[in-house]
Amino acid sequence: MTDRKPIIIGIDTHKYSHVAVAIDLRGTRQAALSIPANTKGYLELERWSQSLGDVRAFGIEGTGSYGAGLSRSLLSQGHNVVEVTRPNRQLRYTHGKTDSLDAEGAARSVLSGQATARPKTQTGSSEMIRHLKIARDTAVKSRSQAMVTLKTLIINAPSDLRDALDQINGKVALIRHIAGFRPGDIQNTLASAKAAMRALARRWLWLHEAITTHDKELERLVGERAPELLASHGIATLTVAEMLILVGDDPTRIRSEAAFAKLCGVCPIPASSGKTHRFRLNRGGNRQANAALYRVAIVRMRSHEPTLAYVRKRTKDGKSKSEIIRCLKRYIIREIYGQLCLPKSVQIAA
């Protein structure tokens, strides 16, 4: 009985279909397949890949979007799945683009070792937190828009109505008062203004209730996952939620503290030339996580005595405020990495 030939499968994902290409360990193209992006297609891909040889890895583009379902299916079957970033634009321009070429490029990225990241499993509490936070963030944006529009209508309302509303103190009291309007038939501008303001006020109240519900659920999920981190100075529920979304349900995906810092856009970037040796701030990485770290740093710079002492020391050393904040973010990353990514035994030993 001959040994099965080792192969690597590269997959270019789309909304309705996926294209897979198999190569061997010498980089020779073996076969290609197009499948529908559904459970039936995933099973067909697995049977096809097993018929070709011993699959060492599946390199998939878009494991967080169109390839999420396929990635989950393959991981549940125990396959080695590697997340592949989109092809280099310059190479795509010089070599052309087809779905088959993109899939082959994904396989070659895995073969060369350029692609090594493991995708998120998207089946645990981090995924639940991500879902709720998306709903909360969109609700917050819509609530703000409703309030801005409502204030504009109040300013432009008929003078009698505007004068009456000016006498009400408190934002929530004002909104509840407006939500109780009974404009009746729309026969004049007073009635139309009341109808429009009532609709916006009721929308604001509904969104506010939804946000409160999401906040409670997020607090519960985050508290179960990282209670020690919530006790740290300046680190609130939404900050921890953002970090848990970034880390995912498998913390071992992030192999080092430096890798975590790079994911958050905190690591310095070399910017030396000639006799000048310096580093610049990193503008890459996950910008939501970076913004969360910035908020923690600012809070600590205002009310955390060890941080204030550190700021005074680095200011004397000639560091600018932006450089000090960058350093603080790096220290905060170390704290978060130790709580979320290191095993409990390592945390206790440290």
ZADO-1210 file (C-alpha; in nm, 4 decimals, padded with zeros to 6 digits):
<atoms>
<atom x="00.0000" y="00.0000" z="00.0000" code="MET" pos="1"/>
<atom x="00.1520" y="00.3338" z="-00.1065" code="THR" pos="2"/>
<atom x="00.1625" y="00.6361" z="00.1214" code="ASP" pos="3"/>
<atom x="-00.0868" y="00.9108" z="00.0561" code="ARG" pos="4"/>
<atom x="00.0676" y="01.2177" z="-00.1039" code="LYS" pos="5"/>
<atom x="00.0729" y="01.5233" z="00.1274" code="PRO" pos="6"/>
<atom x="-00.1105" y="01.8244" z="-00.0161" code="ILE" pos="7"/>
<atom x="-00.2202" y="02.1746" z="00.0810" code="ILE" pos="8"/>
<atom x="-00.5587" y="02.3189" z="-00.0136" code="ILE" pos="9"/>
<atom x="-00.6009" y="02.6907" z="-00.0808" code="GLY" pos="10"/>
<atom x="-00.9511" y="02.8382" z="-00.0870" code="ILE" pos="11"/>
<atom x="-01.0787" y="03.1697" z="-00.2230" code="ASP" pos="12"/>
<atom x="-01.4127" y="03.2438" z="-00.0558" code="THR" pos="13"/>
<atom x="-01.7154" y="03.4351" z="-00.1842" code="HIS" pos="14"/>
<atom x="-02.0740" y="03.4868" z="-00.0751" code="LYS" pos="15"/>
<atom x="-02.2323" y="03.2135" z="-00.2855" code="TYR" pos="16"/>
<atom x="-01.9408" y="02.9909" z="-00.3893" code="SER" pos="17"/>
<atom x="-01.5847" y="02.8978" z="-00.2917" code="HIS" pos="18"/>
<atom x="-01.2977" y="02.7936" z="-00.5187" code="VAL" pos="19"/>
<atom x="-01.0360" y="02.5454" z="-00.3935" code="ALA" pos="20"/>
<atom x="-00.6986" y="02.4540" z="-00.5437" code="VAL" pos="21"/>
<atom x="-00.4727" y="02.1718" z="-00.4248" code="ALA" pos="22"/>
<atom x="-00.0923" y="02.1776" z="-00.4515" code="ILE" pos="23"/>
<atom x="00.1685" y="01.9295" z="-00.3354" code="ASP" pos="24"/>
<atom x="00.4670" y="02.0095" z="-00.1130" code="LEU" pos="25"/>
<atom x="00.6773" y="02.0973" z="-00.4206" code="ARG" pos="26"/>
<atom x="00.4223" y="02.3595" z="-00.5234" code="GLY" pos="27"/>
<atom x="00.2839" y="02.1668" z="-00.8196" code="THR" pos="28"/>
<atom x="-00.0828" y="02.2311" z="-00.8848" code="ARG" pos="29"/>
<atom x="-00.2873" y="01.9114" z="-00.8559" code="GLN" pos="30"/>
<atom x="-00.6555" y="01.9951" z="-00.8960" code="ALA" pos="31"/>
<atom x="-00.9220" y="02.2621" z="-00.8580" code="ALA" pos="32"/>
<atom x="-01.2831" y="02.2609" z="-00.7403" code="LEU" pos="33"/>
<atom x="-01.5720" y="02.5059" z="-00.7108" code="SER" pos="34"/>
<atom x="-01.8341" y="02.4428" z="-00.4424" code="ILE" pos="35"/>
<atom x="-02.1478" y="02.6224" z="-00.3201" code="PRO" pos="36"/>
<atom x="-02.1053" y="02.8123" z="00.0061" code="ALA" pos="37"/>
<atom x="-02.3301" y="02.5885" z="00.2133" code="ASN" pos="38"/>
<atom x="-02.3134" y="02.2724" z="00.4234" code="THR" pos="39"/>
<atom x="-02.3470" y="02.0471" z="00.1191" code="LYS" pos="40"/>
<atom x="-02.0552" y="02.2244" z="-00.0473" code="GLY" pos="41"/>
<atom x="-01.8395" y="02.1935" z="00.2649" code="TYR" pos="42"/>
<atom x="-01.8935" y="01.8165" z="00.2723" code="LEU" pos="43"/>
<atom x="-01.8134" y="01.7948" z="-00.0987" code="GLU" pos="44"/>
<atom x="-01.4890" y="01.9858" z="-00.0427" code="LEU" pos="45"/>
<atom x="-01.3844" y="01.7520" z="00.2372" code="GLU" pos="46"/>
<atom x="-01.4515" y="01.4388" z="00.0300" code="ARG" pos="47"/>
<atom x="-01.2689" y="01.5872" z="-00.2675" code="TRP" pos="48"/>
<atom x="-00.9640" y="01.6871" z="-00.0623" code="SER" pos="49"/>
<atom x="-00.9418" y="01.3459" z="00.1046" code="GLN" pos="50"/>
<atom x="-00.9478" y="01.1767" z="-00.2364" code="SER" pos="51"/>
<atom x="-00.6413" y="01.3735" z="-00.3462" code="LEU" pos="52"/>
<atom x="-00.4094" y="01.2782" z="-00.0599" code="GLY" pos="53"/>
<atom x="-00.3112" y="01.3617" z="00.2963" code="ASP" pos="54"/>
<atom x="-00.4259" y="01.7203" z="00.3573" code="VAL" pos="55"/>
<atom x="-00.1682" y="01.9030" z="00.5693" code="ARG" pos="56"/>
<atom x="-00.3588" y="02.2319" z="00.5887" code="ALA" pos="57"/>
<atom x="-00.6443" y="02.4357" z="00.4449" code="PHE" pos="58"/>
<atom x="-00.5441" y="02.7960" z="00.3681" code="GLY" pos="59"/>
<atom x="-00.8615" y="03.0070" z="00.3637" code="ILE" pos="60"/>
<atom x="-00.9088" y="03.3717" z="00.2736" code="GLU" pos="61"/>
<atom x="-01.1716" y="03.5619" z="00.4717" code="GLY" pos="62"/>
<atom x="-01.2161" y="03.3305" z="00.7703" code="THR" pos="63"/>
<atom x="-01.3942" y="03.6160" z="00.9486" code="GLY" pos="64"/>
<atom x="-01.6415" y="03.6879" z="00.6681" code="SER" pos="65"/>
<atom x="-01.7397" y="03.4721" z="00.3685" code="TYR" pos="66"/>
<atom x="-01.5140" y="03.1884" z="00.4815" code="GLY" pos="67"/>
<atom x="-01.6432" y="03.1770" z="00.8394" code="ALA" pos="68"/>
<atom x="-01.8877" y="02.8910" z="00.7826" code="GLY" pos="69"/>
<atom x="-01.6332" y="02.6806" z="00.5926" code="LEU" pos="70"/>
<atom x="-01.3662" y="02.7488" z="00.8558" code="SER" pos="71"/>
<atom x="-01.5975" y="02.6380" z="01.1381" code="ARG" pos="72"/>
<atom x="-01.6940" y="02.3237" z="00.9470" code="SER" pos="73"/>
<atom x="-01.3325" y="02.2196" z="00.8823" code="LEU" pos="74"/>
<atom x="-01.2225" y="02.2969" z="01.2380" code="LEU" pos="75"/>
<atom x="-01.5057" y="02.0868" z="01.3771" code="SER" pos="76"/>
<atom x="-01.3738" y="01.7944" z="01.1697" code="GLN" pos="77"/>
<atom x="-01.0272" y="01.8333" z="01.3216" code="GLY" pos="78"/>
<atom x="-00.8528" y="01.9793" z="01.0149" code="HIS" pos="79"/>
<atom x="-00.5637" y="02.2238" z="01.0289" code="ASN" pos="80"/>
<atom x="-00.7006" y="02.5578" z="00.9084" code="VAL" pos="81"/>
<atom x="-00.4765" y="02.8581" z="00.8390" code="VAL" pos="82"/>
<atom x="-00.6004" y="03.2129" z="00.7906" code="GLU" pos="83"/>
<atom x="-00.4642" y="03.3736" z="00.4731" code="VAL" pos="84"/>
<atom x="-00.4651" y="03.7475" z="00.4130" code="THR" pos="85"/>
<atom x="-00.5654" y="03.8902" z="00.0756" code="ARG" pos="86"/>
<atom x="-00.3031" y="03.8721" z="-00.2015" code="PRO" pos="87"/>
<atom x="-00.0482" y="04.1474" z="-00.2456" code="ASN" pos="88"/>
<atom x="-00.1990" y="04.4097" z="-00.4773" code="ARG" pos="89"/>
<atom x="00.1240" y="04.4551" z="-00.6731" code="GLN" pos="90"/>
<atom x="00.1561" y="04.0813" z="-00.7396" code="LEU" pos="91"/>
<atom x="-00.2114" y="04.0644" z="-00.8340" code="ARG" pos="92"/>
<atom x="-00.1597" y="04.3530" z="-01.0786" code="TYR" pos="93"/>
<atom x="00.1411" y="04.1890" z="-01.2482" code="THR" pos="94"/>
<atom x="00.0090" y="03.8311" z="-01.2534" code="HIS" pos="95"/>
<atom x="-00.3606" y="03.8933" z="-01.3055" code="GLY" pos="96"/>
<atom x="-00.6558" y="03.7751" z="-01.1000" code="LYS" pos="97"/>
<atom x="-00.9017" y="03.4872" z="-01.1084" code="THR" pos="98"/>
<atom x="-01.0655" y="03.2973" z="-00.8237" code="ASP" pos="99"/>
<atom x="-00.8521" y="02.9969" z="-00.9109" code="SER" pos="100"/>
<atom x="-00.5299" y="03.2015" z="-00.8998" code="LEU" pos="101"/>
<atom x="-00.6311" y="03.3520" z="-00.5648" code="ASP" pos="102"/>
<atom x="-00.6989" y="03.0064" z="-00.4229" code="ALA" pos="103"/>
<atom x="-00.3642" y="02.8816" z="-00.5519" code="GLU" pos="104"/>
<atom x="-00.1960" y="03.1863" z="-00.3982" code="GLY" pos="105"/>
<atom x="-00.3570" y="03.1052" z="-00.0643" code="ALA" pos="106"/>
<atom x="-00.2177" y="02.7519" z="-00.0792" code="ALA" pos="107"/>
<atom x="00.1299" y="02.8795" z="-00.1668" code="ARG" pos="108"/>
<atom x="00.1188" y="03.1251" z="00.1241" code="SER" pos="109"/>
<atom x="00.0667" y="02.8312" z="00.3590" code="VAL" pos="110"/>
<atom x="00.3369" y="02.6259" z="00.1874" code="LEU" pos="111"/>
<atom x="00.5960" y="02.9052" z="00.2118" code="SER" pos="112"/>
<atom x="00.5162" y="02.9713" z="00.5781" code="GLY" pos="113"/>
<atom x="00.4010" y="03.3256" z="00.5062" code="GLN" pos="114"/>
<atom x="00.0538" y="03.2431" z="00.6389" code="ALA" pos="115"/>
<atom x="00.0600" y="03.0873" z="00.9861" code="THR" pos="116"/>
<atom x="-00.2302" y="03.2460" z="01.1779" code="ALA" pos="117"/>
<atom x="-00.5029" y="03.0230" z="01.3135" code="ARG" pos="118"/>
<atom x="-00.8587" y="03.1493" z="01.2595" code="PRO" pos="119"/>
<atom x="-01.1001" y="03.2217" z="01.5425" code="LYS" pos="120"/>
<atom x="-01.3307" y="02.9352" z="01.6282" code="THR" pos="121"/>
<atom x="-01.6347" y="03.1685" z="01.6519" code="GLN" pos="122"/>
<atom x="-01.8244" y="02.9232" z="01.8725" code="THR" pos="123"/>
<atom x="-01.7699" y="03.0466" z="02.2303" code="GLY" pos="124"/>
<atom x="-01.8297" y="03.3417" z="02.4591" code="SER" pos="125"/>
<atom x="-01.6062" y="03.5776" z="02.2585" code="SER" pos="126"/>
<atom x="-01.8329" y="03.5368" z="01.9578" code="GLU" pos="127"/>
<atom x="-02.1390" y="03.6013" z="02.1750" code="MET" pos="128"/>
<atom x="-01.9719" y="03.9175" z="02.3058" code="ILE" pos="129"/>
<atom x="-01.8946" y="04.0262" z="01.9489" code="ARG" pos="130"/>
<atom x="-02.2571" y="03.9837" z="01.8428" code="HIS" pos="131"/>
<atom x="-02.3906" y="04.1832" z="02.1362" code="LEU" pos="132"/>
<atom x="-02.1305" y="04.4566" z="02.0990" code="LYS" pos="133"/>
<atom x="-02.2141" y="04.5029" z="01.7305" code="ILE" pos="134"/>
<atom x="-02.5819" y="04.5410" z="01.8207" code="ALA" pos="135"/>
<atom x="-02.4959" y="04.7814" z="02.1048" code="ARG" pos="136"/>
<atom x="-02.2613" y="04.9971" z="01.8955" code="ASP" pos="137"/>
<atom x="-02.5132" y="05.0388" z="01.6142" code="THR" pos="138"/>
<atom x="-02.7867" y="05.1204" z="01.8683" code="ALA" pos="139"/>
<atom x="-02.5652" y="05.3847" z="02.0311" code="VAL" pos="140"/>
<atom x="-02.4998" y="05.5450" z="01.6934" code="LYS" pos="141"/>
<atom x="-02.8704" y="05.5447" z="01.6044" code="SER" pos="142"/>
<atom x="-02.9650" y="05.6849" z="01.9460" code="ARG" pos="143"/>
<atom x="-02.7201" y="05.9721" z="01.9047" code="SER" pos="144"/>
<atom x="-02.8562" y="06.0456" z="01.5583" code="GLN" pos="145"/>
<atom x="-03.2138" y="06.0440" z="01.6914" code="ALA" pos="146"/>
<atom x="-03.1202" y="06.2886" z="01.9688" code="MET" pos="147"/>
<atom x="-02.9434" y="06.5279" z="01.7307" code="VAL" pos="148"/>
<atom x="-03.2437" y="06.5256" z="01.4962" code="THR" pos="149"/>
<atom x="-03.4872" y="06.5731" z="01.7848" code="LEU" pos="150"/>
<atom x="-03.2939" y="06.8750" z="01.9140" code="LYS" pos="151"/>
<atom x="-03.3013" y="07.0254" z="01.5646" code="THR" pos="152"/>
<atom x="-03.6788" y="06.9829" z="01.5470" code="LEU" pos="153"/>
<atom x="-03.7206" y="07.1433" z="01.8895" code="ILE" pos="154"/>
<atom x="-03.5161" y="07.4447" z="01.7841" code="ILE" pos="155"/>
<atom x="-03.7230" y="07.4869" z="01.4661" code="ASN" pos="156"/>
<atom x="-04.0597" y="07.4038" z="01.6264" code="ALA" pos="157"/>
<atom x="-04.3424" y="07.6601" z="01.6554" code="PRO" pos="158"/>
<atom x="-04.2592" y="07.9116" z="01.9272" code="SER" pos="159"/>
<atom x="-04.5362" y="07.8064" z="02.1678" code="ASP" pos="160"/>
<atom x="-04.4268" y="07.4426" z="02.1593" code="LEU" pos="161"/>
<atom x="-04.0581" y="07.5318" z="02.1875" code="ARG" pos="162"/>
<atom x="-04.1223" y="07.7609" z="02.4879" code="ASP" pos="163"/>
<atom x="-04.3175" y="07.4849" z="02.6613" code="ALA" pos="164"/>
<atom x="-04.0412" y="07.2288" z="02.6049" code="LEU" pos="165"/>
<atom x="-03.7754" y="07.4703" z="02.7326" code="ASP" pos="166"/>
<atom x="-03.9408" y="07.4599" z="03.0743" code="GLN" pos="167"/>
<atom x="-03.8737" y="07.0859" z="03.1165" code="ILE" pos="168"/>
<atom x="-03.5507" y="07.0010" z="03.2993" code="ASN" pos="169"/>
<atom x="-03.3594" y="06.6787" z="03.2319" code="GLY" pos="170"/>
<atom x="-03.2985" y="06.4980" z="02.9050" code="LYS" pos="171"/>
<atom x="-03.4923" y="06.1814" z="02.9886" code="VAL" pos="172"/>
<atom x="-03.7849" y="06.3782" z="03.1338" code="ALA" pos="173"/>
<atom x="-03.8005" y="06.5852" z="02.8152" code="LEU" pos="174"/>
<atom x="-03.7915" y="06.2771" z="02.5919" code="ILE" pos="175"/>
<atom x="-04.0621" y="06.0997" z="02.7927" code="ARG" pos="176"/>
<atom x="-04.2782" y="06.4118" z="02.7751" code="HIS" pos="177"/>
<atom x="-04.2376" y="06.4310" z="02.3978" code="ILE" pos="178"/>
<atom x="-04.3031" y="06.0564" z="02.3613" code="ALA" pos="179"/>
<atom x="-04.6446" y="06.1155" z="02.5184" code="GLY" pos="180"/>
<atom x="-04.7544" y="06.3719" z="02.2586" code="PHE" pos="181"/>
<atom x="-05.0943" y="06.3243" z="02.0921" code="ARG" pos="182"/>
<atom x="-05.0655" y="06.5244" z="01.7714" code="PRO" pos="183"/>
<atom x="-05.3997" y="06.4139" z="01.6236" code="GLY" pos="184"/>
<atom x="-05.4629" y="06.4668" z="01.2525" code="ASP" pos="185"/>
<atom x="-05.1786" y="06.6337" z="01.0641" code="ILE" pos="186"/>
<atom x="-05.3563" y="06.9563" z="00.9687" code="GLN" pos="187"/>
<atom x="-05.0949" y="07.2164" z="01.0636" code="ASN" pos="188"/>
<atom x="-04.7250" y="07.2570" z="01.1416" code="THR" pos="189"/>
<atom x="-04.7810" y="07.2175" z="01.5165" code="LEU" pos="190"/>
<atom x="-04.9322" y="06.8732" z="01.4672" code="ALA" pos="191"/>
<atom x="-04.6644" y="06.7648" z="01.2182" code="SER" pos="192"/>
<atom x="-04.3870" y="06.8836" z="01.4516" code="ALA" pos="193"/>
<atom x="-04.5398" y="06.6904" z="01.7421" code="LYS" pos="194"/>
<atom x="-04.5779" y="06.3765" z="01.5313" code="ALA" pos="195"/>
<atom x="-04.2180" y="06.3894" z="01.4117" code="ALA" pos="196"/>
<atom x="-04.0798" y="06.4626" z="01.7597" code="MET" pos="197"/>
<atom x="-04.2895" y="06.1867" z="01.9163" code="ARG" pos="198"/>
<atom x="-04.1572" y="05.9338" z="01.6646" code="ALA" pos="199"/>
<atom x="-03.7969" y="06.0336" z="01.7377" code="LEU" pos="200"/>
<atom x="-03.8507" y="06.0348" z="02.1154" code="ALA" pos="201"/>
<atom x="-04.0049" y="05.6877" z="02.1110" code="ARG" pos="202"/>
<atom x="-03.7218" y="05.5650" z="01.8911" code="ARG" pos="203"/>
<atom x="-03.4677" y="05.7090" z="02.1387" code="TRP" pos="204"/>
<atom x="-03.6408" y="05.5390" z="02.4341" code="LEU" pos="205"/>
<atom x="-03.6531" y="05.2046" z="02.2530" code="TRP" pos="206"/>
<atom x="-03.2854" y="05.2258" z="02.1598" code="LEU" pos="207"/>
<atom x="-03.1934" y="05.3324" z="02.5128" code="HIS" pos="208"/>
<atom x="-03.3700" y="05.0273" z="02.6542" code="GLU" pos="209"/>
<atom x="-03.1945" y="04.8009" z="02.4016" code="ALA" pos="210"/>
<atom x="-02.8540" y="04.9476" z="02.4909" code="ILE" pos="211"/>
<atom x="-02.9206" y="04.8941" z="02.8623" code="THR" pos="212"/>
<atom x="-03.0124" y="04.5308" z="02.7953" code="THR" pos="213"/>
<atom x="-02.6988" y="04.4747" z="02.5869" code="HIS" pos="214"/>
<atom x="-02.4823" y="04.6375" z="02.8561" code="ASP" pos="215"/>
<atom x="-02.6175" y="04.4002" z="03.1208" code="LYS" pos="216"/>
<atom x="-02.5517" y="04.0939" z="02.9054" code="GLU" pos="217"/>
<atom x="-02.2040" y="04.2155" z="02.8117" code="LEU" pos="218"/>
<atom x="-02.1227" y="04.2784" z="03.1767" code="GLU" pos="219"/>
<atom x="-02.2319" y="03.9245" z="03.2644" code="ARG" pos="220"/>
<atom x="-02.0363" y="03.7568" z="02.9836" code="LEU" pos="221"/>
<atom x="-01.7230" y="03.9640" z="03.0394" code="VAL" pos="222"/>
<atom x="-01.7432" y="03.9121" z="03.4157" code="GLY" pos="223"/>
<atom x="-01.7537" y="03.5349" z="03.3671" code="GLU" pos="224"/>
<atom x="-01.4578" y="03.5391" z="03.1274" code="ARG" pos="225"/>
<atom x="-01.2220" y="03.7961" z="03.2857" code="ALA" pos="226"/>
<atom x="-01.3280" y="03.9011" z="03.6383" code="PRO" pos="227"/>
<atom x="-00.9718" y="03.9865" z="03.7487" code="GLU" pos="228"/>
<atom x="-00.9175" y="04.2231" z="03.4559" code="LEU" pos="229"/>
<atom x="-01.2360" y="04.4147" z="03.5345" code="LEU" pos="230"/>
<atom x="-01.0919" y="04.4957" z="03.8782" code="ALA" pos="231"/>
<atom x="-00.7926" y="04.6784" z="03.7231" code="SER" pos="232"/>
<atom x="-00.7874" y="05.0575" z="03.7375" code="HIS" pos="233"/>
<atom x="-00.9412" y="05.2240" z="03.4323" code="GLY" pos="234"/>
<atom x="-01.0407" y="04.9017" z="03.2568" code="ILE" pos="235"/>
<atom x="-01.4171" y="04.8894" z="03.2023" code="ALA" pos="236"/>
<atom x="-01.6512" y="04.6277" z="03.0596" code="THR" pos="237"/>
<atom x="-01.6431" y="04.7523" z="02.7006" code="LEU" pos="238"/>
<atom x="-01.2624" y="04.7633" z="02.7016" code="THR" pos="239"/>
<atom x="-01.2399" y="04.4024" z="02.8135" code="VAL" pos="240"/>
<atom x="-01.5100" y="04.3086" z="02.5618" code="ALA" pos="241"/>
<atom x="-01.3044" y="04.4617" z="02.2800" code="GLU" pos="242"/>
<atom x="-00.9985" y="04.2653" z="02.3906" code="MET" pos="243"/>
<atom x="-01.1916" y="03.9390" z="02.4191" code="LEU" pos="244"/>
<atom x="-01.3253" y="03.9880" z="02.0671" code="ILE" pos="245"/>
<atom x="-00.9692" y="04.0363" z="01.9438" code="LEU" pos="246"/>
<atom x="-00.8284" y="03.7382" z="02.1348" code="VAL" pos="247"/>
<atom x="-01.1143" y="03.5025" z="02.0496" code="GLY" pos="248"/>
<atom x="-01.2122" y="03.1827" z="02.2247" code="ASP" pos="249"/>
<atom x="-00.8697" y="03.0233" z="02.1756" code="ASP" pos="250"/>
<atom x="-00.6074" y="03.2442" z="02.3474" code="PRO" pos="251"/>
<atom x="-00.3261" y="03.0143" z="02.2314" code="THR" pos="252"/>
<atom x="-00.3715" y="03.1651" z="01.8829" code="ARG" pos="253"/>
<atom x="-00.1658" y="03.4599" z="02.0091" code="ILE" pos="254"/>
<atom x="00.1781" y="03.3159" z="02.0641" code="ARG" pos="255"/>
<atom x="00.3460" y="03.6025" z="02.2502" code="SER" pos="256"/>
<atom x="00.2937" y="03.9346" z="02.4202" code="GLU" pos="257"/>
<atom x="00.4700" y="04.1080" z="02.1311" code="ALA" pos="258"/>
<atom x="00.2298" y="03.9483" z="01.8830" code="ALA" pos="259"/>
<atom x="-00.0641" y="04.0739" z="02.0891" code="PHE" pos="260"/>
<atom x="00.0867" y="04.4239" z="02.0946" code="ALA" pos="261"/>
<atom x="00.1217" y="04.4125" z="01.7172" code="LYS" pos="262"/>
<atom x="-00.2421" y="04.3061" z="01.6796" code="LEU" pos="263"/>
<atom x="-00.3440" y="04.6155" z="01.8786" code="CYS" pos="264"/>
<atom x="-00.1133" y="04.8496" z="01.6840" code="GLY" pos="265"/>
<atom x="00.0940" y="04.9280" z="01.9940" code="VAL" pos="266"/>
<atom x="00.4395" y="04.8017" z="01.8942" code="CYS" pos="267"/>
<atom x="00.6802" y="05.0716" z="01.7658" code="PRO" pos="268"/>
<atom x="00.7729" y="05.0737" z="01.3966" code="ILE" pos="269"/>
<atom x="01.1391" y="05.1267" z="01.2973" code="PRO" pos="270"/>
<atom x="01.1801" y="05.4524" z="01.1038" code="ALA" pos="271"/>
<atom x="01.5578" y="05.4906" z="01.0866" code="SER" pos="272"/>
<atom x="01.7513" y="05.6280" z="00.7936" code="SER" pos="273"/>
<atom x="02.1181" y="05.7104" z="00.7630" code="GLY" pos="274"/>
<atom x="02.2427" y="05.8618" z="01.0882" code="LYS" pos="275"/>
<atom x="01.8908" y="05.8947" z="01.2264" code="THR" pos="276"/>
<atom x="01.7787" y="05.6086" z="01.4499" code="HIS" pos="277"/>
<atom x="01.4223" y="05.6325" z="01.5736" code="ARG" pos="278"/>
<atom x="01.0849" y="05.4602" z="01.5975" code="PHE" pos="279"/>
<atom x="00.7468" y="05.5943" z="01.4959" code="ARG" pos="280"/>
<atom x="00.3984" y="05.5250" z="01.6292" code="LEU" pos="281"/>
<atom x="00.2183" y="05.2260" z="01.4807" code="ASN" pos="282"/>
<atom x="-00.0929" y="05.3185" z="01.2816" code="ARG" pos="283"/>
<atom x="-00.1840" y="04.9590" z="01.1977" code="GLY" pos="284"/>
<atom x="-00.3468" y="04.6802" z="01.3949" code="GLY" pos="285"/>
<atom x="-00.7004" y="04.6659" z="01.5289" code="ASN" pos="286"/>
<atom x="-00.8028" y="05.0300" z="01.5687" code="ARG" pos="287"/>
<atom x="-01.0971" y="04.9556" z="01.8014" code="GLN" pos="288"/>
<atom x="-00.8644" y="04.7720" z="02.0406" code="ALA" pos="289"/>
<atom x="-00.6095" y="05.0524" z="02.0085" code="ASN" pos="290"/>
<atom x="-00.8756" y="05.3102" z="02.0950" code="ALA" pos="291"/>
<atom x="-00.9779" y="05.1055" z="02.3991" code="ALA" pos="292"/>
<atom x="-00.6165" y="05.1028" z="02.5196" code="LEU" pos="293"/>
<atom x="-00.5976" y="05.4783" z="02.4649" code="TYR" pos="294"/>
<atom x="-00.8998" y="05.5326" z="02.6887" code="ARG" pos="295"/>
<atom x="-00.7444" y="05.3211" z="02.9632" code="VAL" pos="296"/>
<atom x="-00.4172" y="05.5142" z="02.9359" code="ALA" pos="297"/>
<atom x="-00.5939" y="05.8522" z="02.9580" code="ILE" pos="298"/>
<atom x="-00.7970" y="05.7447" z="03.2643" code="VAL" pos="299"/>
<atom x="-00.4836" y="05.6238" z="03.4392" code="ARG" pos="300"/>
<atom x="-00.2950" y="05.9425" z="03.3524" code="MET" pos="301"/>
<atom x="-00.5649" y="06.1365" z="03.5368" code="ARG" pos="302"/>
<atom x="-00.6208" y="05.9346" z="03.8525" code="SER" pos="303"/>
<atom x="-00.3716" y="05.6449" z="03.8867" code="HIS" pos="304"/>
<atom x="-00.0772" y="05.7427" z="04.1065" code="GLU" pos="305"/>
<atom x="00.1766" y="05.4873" z="03.9691" code="PRO" pos="306"/>
<atom x="00.0918" y="05.6030" z="03.6169" code="THR" pos="307"/>
<atom x="00.1248" y="05.9685" z="03.7157" code="LEU" pos="308"/>
<atom x="00.4706" y="05.8964" z="03.8611" code="ALA" pos="309"/>
<atom x="00.5683" y="05.7179" z="03.5393" code="TYR" pos="310"/>
<atom x="00.4487" y="06.0126" z="03.3288" code="VAL" pos="311"/>
<atom x="00.6539" y="06.2575" z="03.5353" code="ARG" pos="312"/>
<atom x="00.9640" y="06.0407" z="03.4999" code="LYS" pos="313"/>
<atom x="00.9340" y="05.9962" z="03.1222" code="ARG" pos="314"/>
<atom x="00.8576" y="06.3662" z="03.0758" code="THR" pos="315"/>
<atom x="01.1889" y="06.4460" z="03.2473" code="LYS" pos="316"/>
<atom x="01.3559" y="06.2028" z="03.0071" code="ASP" pos="317"/>
<atom x="01.2350" y="06.4181" z="02.7177" code="GLY" pos="318"/>
<atom x="00.9527" y="06.1979" z="02.5932" code="LYS" pos="319"/>
<atom x="00.6539" y="06.3617" z="02.4250" code="SER" pos="320"/>
<atom x="00.2975" y="06.2986" z="02.5406" code="LYS" pos="321"/>
<atom x="00.2216" y="06.0744" z="02.2431" code="SER" pos="322"/>
<atom x="00.5342" y="05.8673" z="02.3098" code="GLU" pos="323"/>
<atom x="00.4420" y="05.8327" z="02.6779" code="ILE" pos="324"/>
<atom x="00.0905" y="05.7190" z="02.5874" code="ILE" pos="325"/>
<atom x="00.2392" y="05.4643" z="02.3463" code="ARG" pos="326"/>
<atom x="00.4584" y="05.3282" z="02.6269" code="CYS" pos="327"/>
<atom x="00.1608" y="05.3151" z="02.8627" code="LEU" pos="328"/>
<atom x="-00.0398" y="05.1228" z="02.6044" code="LYS" pos="329"/>
<atom x="00.2425" y="04.8684" z="02.5872" code="ARG" pos="330"/>
<atom x="00.2342" y="04.8193" z="02.9647" code="TYR" pos="331"/>
<atom x="-00.1446" y="04.7828" z="02.9556" code="ILE" pos="332"/>
<atom x="-00.1083" y="04.5220" z="02.6812" code="ILE" pos="333"/>
<atom x="00.1284" y="04.3270" z="02.9069" code="ARG" pos="334"/>
<atom x="-00.1324" y="04.3304" z="03.1829" code="GLU" pos="335"/>
<atom x="-00.4166" y="04.2252" z="02.9516" code="ILE" pos="336"/>
<atom x="-00.2096" y="03.9545" z="02.7840" code="TYR" pos="337"/>
<atom x="-00.1221" y="03.8062" z="03.1199" code="GLY" pos="338"/>
<atom x="-00.4877" y="03.7879" z="03.2198" code="GLN" pos="339"/>
<atom x="-00.6447" y="03.6719" z="02.8928" code="LEU" pos="340"/>
<atom x="-00.3804" y="03.4693" z="02.7077" code="CYS" pos="341"/>
<atom x="-00.1558" y="03.3020" z="02.9647" code="LEU" pos="342"/>
<atom x="-00.2671" y="02.9789" z="03.1356" code="PRO" pos="343"/>
<atom x="-00.3676" y="03.0150" z="03.4991" code="LYS" pos="344"/>
<atom x="-00.0643" y="02.8147" z="03.6141" code="SER" pos="345"/>
<atom x="00.1698" y="03.0583" z="03.4410" code="VAL" pos="346"/>
<atom x="-00.0150" y="03.3579" z="03.5919" code="GLN" pos="347"/>
<atom x="00.0216" y="03.2127" z="03.9437" code="ILE" pos="348"/>
<atom x="00.3924" y="03.1420" z="03.8901" code="ALA" pos="349"/>
<atom x="00.4482" y="03.4968" z="03.7645" code="ALA" pos="350"/>
</atoms>
